[in-house]
């Protein structure tokens, strides 16, 4: 893997379930924009073209919660920057920033991603 992200690559994020953090979920069961707010950079796993089931199995070994996904294209559409930041524990770790200069996603960017996020399990 390198630091190149194609529009069709998926990005995955673990979100606490409603019984732990209700603020991340809307009453209709969809994810809220609050799930996309992190002043240190929005932590995600890059899909690297793995199937959803393989990503979910890998992420559930490390995290508890609901896994959602968005596409890199969604980030590009709103001017957000995606960075590959692998760690010793996770070769897929990446971050979404509001731009090259701003780490936190803006409210509009968070709403846009929330509307396009798909829960996979």
GIFEN-V67757 format. One record per run of one state. SS is the DSSP state (A for helix, B for strand, O for the rest). FROM is the first residue (numbers start at 1). TO is the last residue. If there is no record, write none. Layout:
SS;FROM;TO, SS;FROM;TO
This chain:
O;1;9, B;10;15, O;16;21, A;22;24, B;25;25, O;26;30, B;31;31, O;32;32, A;33;36, O;37;41, B;42;46, O;47;51, A;52;62, O;63;65, B;66;71, A;72;77, O;78;80, B;81;84, O;85;92, B;93;97, O;98;106, A;107;116, O;117;117, B;118;119, O;120;121
